[in-house]
Amino acid sequence: MNCSRKLLTGLAASVVLFTAPAMSQEGRGDVVYVPTPQIVVDEMLTMAKIGPTDFLIDLGSGDGRFVITATQKYGARGFGVDLDTYLLRLARKNAQAAGVADRASFVEQNLFETDLSQATVISSYLLPAMNLKLRPKILAMKPGTRIVAHDYHMGDWYPDDQRDIVVPEKKVGTAGVSYVYLWYVPARVAGKWQTQLNVGGKEMPYEIAFDQLFQTLDGTLRGGADSVALRGKLKGDQITFTTLPKGSPGNQRHQFTGKVSDDTITGMVRVGDGAAARETTWSAKLATRGEMRRAKDESEEH
Ligand SMILES: C[S@@+](CC[C@H](N)C(=O)[O-])C[C@H]1O[C@@H](n2cnc3c(N)ncnc32)[C@H](O)[C@@H]1O
């Protein structure tokens, strides 16, 4: 299933989740309590590559299974927030029973008001409208922070990875299947950057203009008489972008890779193709910061 079809499926399913038959514990707040099946929790934490150096925040933590699994099985630390006092008590009891109460805590708090600054990984099983409301706050987090979400998307911020998991016993949302999504918070590179490139043995000044839509990049590389379109992407603070040969400096394809640290990018550039290609170090400095582009988001209209 392609991404946009899945998004629509997610929207249809959201109605089902919202009106799911009452469970013994209904949860409190903006979405009813429906636990994520344990095999889906495991798959989501594996996708996020969670480990001992990570701090997980589960937004709407239910019986605590995300934080407890992350601490018990993967050695991480973390906390969950929920508004349902019964579920919070249950989650604390489950953490005690699992022997992880010192690393897994549960707080009575509205997830929209939660300080996310400690998190390296965020997990959620919330409705699309809630994900969209959280999105600006998530995008402002440290580049590379991973977000894993069960069944519901983030509108026009397409996931970096997604999987379908067959769960025969699942009755809520799309019955029998869980959709899981992973995003990396992208570094902000929209704007104009100054760089130097070696053309015919001489260092020449160039300007890179990035037009950024979440993790997707378009733009131009300009210098002297050269102007060429570029395309690329971000995975957290890791950037890659490429120009076509025609119009590139020296009419040779340039393939850039690098790491973004605030107003500096450092990395390597591969110039040319095939056996004649050469690779050198490369860096760029931010000249003018731009705004990230917003595509029209179909799900915000619902
Ligand atoms: C669909 S359940 C997911 C539970 C758990 N994360 C899981 O996947 O098993 C959503 C949970 O969010 C909680 N919740 C709903 N709105 C909330 C809000 N505004 N702040 C905190 N928790 C909320 C509900 O009480 C419920 O436990």
The ligand as a Gaussian input file, in Angstrom:
#p B3LYP/6-31G(d) Opt

LIG

0 1
 C       -4.682000       4.606000      22.584000
 S       -4.115000       4.643000      24.285000
 C       -2.402000       4.161000      24.100000
 C       -1.786000       3.594000      25.368000
 C       -0.340000       3.155000      25.225000
 N        0.525000       4.218000      24.712000
 C       -0.234000       1.981000      24.282000
 O        0.054000       2.203000      23.098000
 O       -0.488000       0.843000      24.730000
 C       -4.037000       6.411000      24.563000
 C       -3.791000       6.814000      25.998000
 O       -3.649000       8.216000      26.018000
 C       -4.251000       8.748000      27.190000
 N       -4.565000      10.145000      26.885000
 C       -5.528000      10.636000      26.062000
 N       -5.461000      11.978000      25.992000
 C       -4.420000      12.358000      26.777000
 C       -3.841000      13.626000      27.104000
 N       -4.308000      14.760000      26.596000
 N       -2.773000      13.634000      27.943000
 C       -2.277000      12.489000      28.462000
 N       -2.788000      11.258000      28.177000
 C       -3.840000      11.199000      27.354000
 C       -5.450000       7.849000      27.424000
 O       -5.844000       7.857000      28.785000
 C       -4.891000       6.472000      26.999000
 O       -4.340000       5.776000      28.080000

